[in-house]
């Protein structure tokens, strides 16, 4: 099962609008679950995060914390243009529908930078010899058997 899923940020927004927010709730649960699966040290209960979306003020705190968890994950990978939890919070408060676009865009960058495009979990990394973990262009070419 994939750890993280690449989703079109535009599709997340459109589906959230078409379903009157139901897809947003599914998406919010999913991204928190994916982040926790990707890095088990991330302390989040996706169910509690989802329930917080129904409680005023708590939903803002949860939105900020979700972006903060994503920033923590981005710090461990070579991701350009890291997410700003403050900007994410402002988007959530002032322009709610822009929040999932912003967060999903950064999640897609994270999965891409992690080298698996959302198709494999981090547990698969590091099981190959060091030369095979590097891109082909960086591997030594003189590996003939003697």
C-alpha positions in Angstrom: 0.0 0.0 0.0 1.4 3.4 -0.9 2.5 5.6 2.0 1.8 8.9 0.3 -0.4 9.5 -2.7 0.2 12.2 -5.3 -3.0 14.0 -5.8 -3.8 16.9 -8.1 -4.2 20.0 -5.8 -6.8 21.3 -8.2 -8.8 18.0 -8.1 -8.7 18.1 -4.3 -10.3 21.6 -4.4 -12.8 20.7 -7.1 -13.9 17.5 -5.4 -14.2 19.3 -2.1 -16.5 21.8 -3.6 -18.6 19.3 -5.6 -19.1 17.1 -2.5 -19.9 20.0 -0.2 -16.8 19.4 1.9 -17.1 15.6 2.3 -14.1 14.9 0.1 -12.1 17.5 2.1 -12.8 15.5 5.3 -11.7 12.3 3.6 -8.6 14.1 2.2 -7.7 15.6 5.6 -7.9 12.2 7.3 -5.9 10.6 4.5 -3.0 13.1 4.5 -2.6 12.9 8.3 -2.7 9.1 8.1 -0.1 9.1 5.3 2.3 11.4 7.2 2.0 9.1 10.3 2.7 6.0 8.2 5.6 7.7 6.4 7.3 8.7 9.7 5.8 6.7 12.7 7.5 9.2 15.1 4.9 11.8 13.8 2.4 12.0 16.6 -1.0 12.4 15.1 -4.3 10.6 15.4 -5.9 11.0 12.0 -9.4 10.5 13.6 -8.9 13.2 16.2 -7.5 15.5 13.5 -10.6 14.8 11.4 -13.0 15.5 14.4 -11.2 18.7 15.1 -12.4 20.1 11.8 -15.9 20.3 13.3 -14.8 22.3 16.3 -14.2 26.1 16.0 -10.7 27.2 16.9 -9.6 23.5 17.2 -9.8 23.2 13.4 -7.4 26.1 13.1 -5.0 24.5 15.6 -5.2 21.2 13.8 -4.7 22.8 10.3 -1.6 24.6 11.7 -0.3 21.4 13.3 -0.9 19.4 10.1 1.2 21.9 8.1 3.8 21.7 10.9 4.0 17.9 10.7 4.5 18.3 6.9 7.3 20.8 7.5 9.0 18.3 9.8 8.9 15.7 7.1 10.1 18.2 4.5 13.1 19.0 6.7 14.3 15.4 6.4 14.1 15.4 2.6 15.6 17.7 -0.1 12.4 19.6 -0.7 12.7 23.1 -2.2 10.2 25.8 -1.0 9.2 24.3 2.3 5.6 24.8 3.6 4.9 27.6 6.0 2.5 26.5 8.7 1.6 30.2 9.3 0.7 30.7 5.6 -1.3 27.4 5.7 -3.2 28.7 8.8 -4.0 32.0 7.1 -5.2 30.2 4.0 -7.4 28.0 6.2 -8.9 30.9 8.1 -9.2 33.5 5.3 -9.6 31.3 2.1 -10.4 27.9 3.4 -10.5 26.1 0.1 -6.9 27.2 -0.7 -5.6 25.3 2.3 -5.9 21.8 0.8 -4.4 23.1 -2.4 -1.4 24.5 -0.6 -0.9 21.4 1.6 -1.4 18.9 -1.2 1.1 20.7 -3.4 3.7 20.4 -0.7 2.9 16.8 0.0 3.4 16.0 -3.7 6.8 17.7 -3.5 7.6 15.6 -0.4 6.7 12.3 -2.1 8.7 13.3 -5.1 11.7 14.3 -3.1 11.6 11.2 -1.1 12.2 9.4 -4.4 9.2 7.2 -4.5 6.5 9.5 -5.9 4.1 8.2 -3.4 4.4 4.6 -4.6 6.6 3.1 -1.9 7.1 3.7 1.8 10.4 4.8 3.4 10.9 1.3 4.8 11.9 0.2 1.3 14.8 2.6 1.2 18.2 1.4 2.3 17.8 -2.2 1.5 20.0 -2.1 -1.6 23.7 -1.8 -1.7 24.8 1.9 -1.5 25.7 2.0 -5.2 22.1 1.0 -6.2 20.6 3.6 -3.9 22.3 6.3 -6.0 21.0 7.5 -9.3 22.5 5.6 -12.3 24.4 8.7 -13.4 26.3 8.7 -10.0 27.1 5.0 -9.8 30.6 3.9 -10.7 30.7 2.4 -14.2 33.8 0.2 -13.7 32.2 -2.8 -11.9 33.6 -5.7 -13.8 34.0 -9.1 -12.1 37.6 -10.4 -11.9 
